[in-house]
Amino acid sequence: MMSRLSLLCCCLIISFSINCQTWQLVTEPFPPYFIDKPNKPGWLHEVIIAALKAQKHQATIEYTHWGRALKLAKRHKRVAVLGAFYTKQRARDFTYSPSLATAHTVLFKRVDSKITYTGSLYSLKPYTISKGEDYVVSEQFEHHPNLSVTTTGSLIESLLLLKHGRVDLVAGTKEVALYWLDNSERLQQAKQTELEIVTPYLATQHLHVITDKNHPQTELFQQSLSLGLKAITVSGKLIEILKRYELNEKEVSHIKQLYEKTYAN
């Protein structure tokens, strides 16, 4: 029979190994939330790392294609995927954190093209729409029977197709698309066709951190993340991070209210 001293030592070793491990996380470049730059990796990137650090956990974030990120998590090669939108299908396999940010999915068109969008997806039937593979636009969009949708490897590639007139519309995240239109060399070197957002917006989405339900550390990770987010919200670290980014007062206020409502109570 194991002595009490031996049992205590085993418990301490297990506790030490859990707290000292580095959690491997994964996502896709999804600016301004996840930018993948050494000096400014994205405000949500910094928030997640700071939250886990507040709970004495180290973490690294790998950047890859979105489809690969999901596969890595399903195979337990990575602990969590960052920045996922909610879908009923994903919720069967993944545990979701509370909302960490909001985004808007929209349609982009060429300024010189005449597109009729009434707010009903049925009005988009005549048009060819491009989106990133494995991206979610909205539940209704993903399952609509009358849409002609093609997929590419990324939102940048979809926007390139639109610039060159090979599709009529692009469906994607407004904040991300606007960032790439201003910062992507590929888009800036492409045909100088002006693009604009079609109104109304398709959906408002929440960004979550998701973990495979069968991963052995799902519960510990989600609990640590939640407690860490509460800690950095109360301490003021959240606002300190947000001030390093080009967010206007309205955006900062919205993020602050979201975190105070979710994590500070």
Secondary structure, DSSP 8 states (H G I E B T S, - for coil): ---HHHHHHHHHHHHHHHHHSEEEEEE--BTTTB---SS---HHHHHHHHHHHHTT-EEEEEE--HHHHHHHHHTTSSSEEEEE---HHHHHHEEE----EEEEEEEEEETTS-----SSGGGGTTSEEEEETT----HHHHT-TT-EEEEESSHHHHHHHHHTTSSSEEEEEHHHHHHHHHH-HHHHHS----EEEEEEEEEEEEEEEEEETT-TTHHHHHHHHHHHHHHHHHHTHHHHHHTTS---HHHHHHHHHHHHHHH--
